[in-house]
Amino acid sequence: MIEITPAIALDESEIVERFIRAAGPGGQNVNKVSTAVELRFDVRRSRALPNDVAIRLMKLAGRRLTQEGVLVLVAMTHRTQERNRADA
């Protein structure tokens, strides 16, 4: 469980993580190694979030929210999966 507040905790199974290739400069491995991290969280269908919190999150997400209500975060500033994962 990921504690958001004392009253709200997300089940880790609600977050989908995948590694993708990072865009931009990165040396020899930029087109060979998937170091960027993409996290997906279905805000609309989450059982952990109270309705008012989900609505507020969807408003704050802006372009990071898909039409289906999935929040997508991408971290690619670092050259390793581990650092990008921690960043995400």
ZIBELPE-V381352 format. One record per residue. N is the residue number from 1. RES is the residue in three letters. SS is DSSP state (alpha for helix, beta for strand, coil for the rest). PHI is phi in radians with two decimals (NA if undefined). PSI is psi in whole degrees, 0 to 359 (NA if undefined). Layout:
BEGIN
N/RES/SS/PHI/PSI
N/RES/SS/PHI/PSI
END
This chain:
BEGIN
1/MET/coil/NA/141
2/ILE/beta/-1.89/113
3/GLU/beta/-1.35/122
4/ILE/coil/-1.65/310
5/THR/coil/-2.41/173
6/PRO/coil/-1.03/335
7/ALA/coil/-1.74/346
8/ILE/coil/-2.17/127
9/ALA/beta/-2.41/136
10/LEU/beta/-1.69/137
11/ASP/coil/-1.30/131
12/GLU/alpha/-1.03/336
13/SER/alpha/-1.23/346
14/GLU/alpha/-1.40/349
15/ILE/beta/-1.87/124
16/VAL/beta/-1.75/126
17/GLU/beta/-2.03/135
18/ARG/beta/-2.55/153
19/PHE/beta/-1.77/134
20/ILE/beta/-2.26/167
21/ARG/coil/-1.31/136
22/ALA/coil/-1.40/147
23/ALA/coil/-1.56/159
24/GLY/coil/1.55/188
25/PRO/coil/-1.18/146
26/GLY/coil/-2.96/11
27/GLY/alpha/1.48/203
28/GLN/alpha/-1.12/329
29/ASN/alpha/-1.61/3
30/VAL/coil/-1.00/323
31/ASN/coil/-1.78/8
32/LYS/coil/-2.01/329
33/VAL/coil/-2.03/134
34/SER/coil/-1.55/93
35/THR/coil/-1.80/340
36/ALA/beta/-1.31/151
37/VAL/beta/-2.05/134
38/GLU/beta/-2.07/124
39/LEU/beta/-1.93/136
40/ARG/beta/-2.18/132
41/PHE/beta/-2.36/120
42/ASP/beta/-1.41/93
43/VAL/coil/-1.12/317
44/ARG/coil/-1.10/325
45/ARG/coil/-1.80/2
46/SER/coil/-1.16/132
47/ARG/coil/-1.46/344
48/ALA/coil/-1.43/335
49/LEU/coil/-1.66/130
50/PRO/coil/-1.08/152
51/ASN/alpha/-0.96/316
52/ASP/alpha/-1.14/325
53/VAL/alpha/-1.22/318
54/ALA/alpha/-1.08/317
55/ILE/alpha/-1.10/316
56/ARG/alpha/-1.11/318
57/LEU/alpha/-1.10/319
58/MET/alpha/-1.13/325
59/LYS/alpha/-1.21/321
60/LEU/alpha/-1.33/337
61/ALA/alpha/-1.18/330
62/GLY/alpha/1.06/231
63/ARG/alpha/-1.23/347
64/ARG/alpha/-1.37/355
65/LEU/beta/-1.80/128
66/THR/coil/-1.38/170
67/GLN/coil/-1.10/336
68/GLU/coil/-1.45/357
69/GLY/coil/1.53/24
70/VAL/beta/-1.76/126
71/LEU/beta/-1.45/126
72/VAL/beta/-2.08/121
73/LEU/beta/-2.05/134
74/VAL/beta/-2.17/130
75/ALA/beta/-2.10/122
76/MET/coil/-2.53/22
77/THR/coil/-1.34/336
78/HIS/coil/-1.78/167
79/ARG/coil/-1.65/359
80/THR/coil/-2.15/151
81/GLN/alpha/-1.06/318
82/GLU/alpha/-1.05/314
83/ARG/alpha/-1.23/321
84/ASN/alpha/-1.18/324
85/ARG/alpha/-1.12/316
86/ALA/alpha/-1.11/321
87/ASP/alpha/-1.12/317
88/ALA/coil/-1.16/NA
END
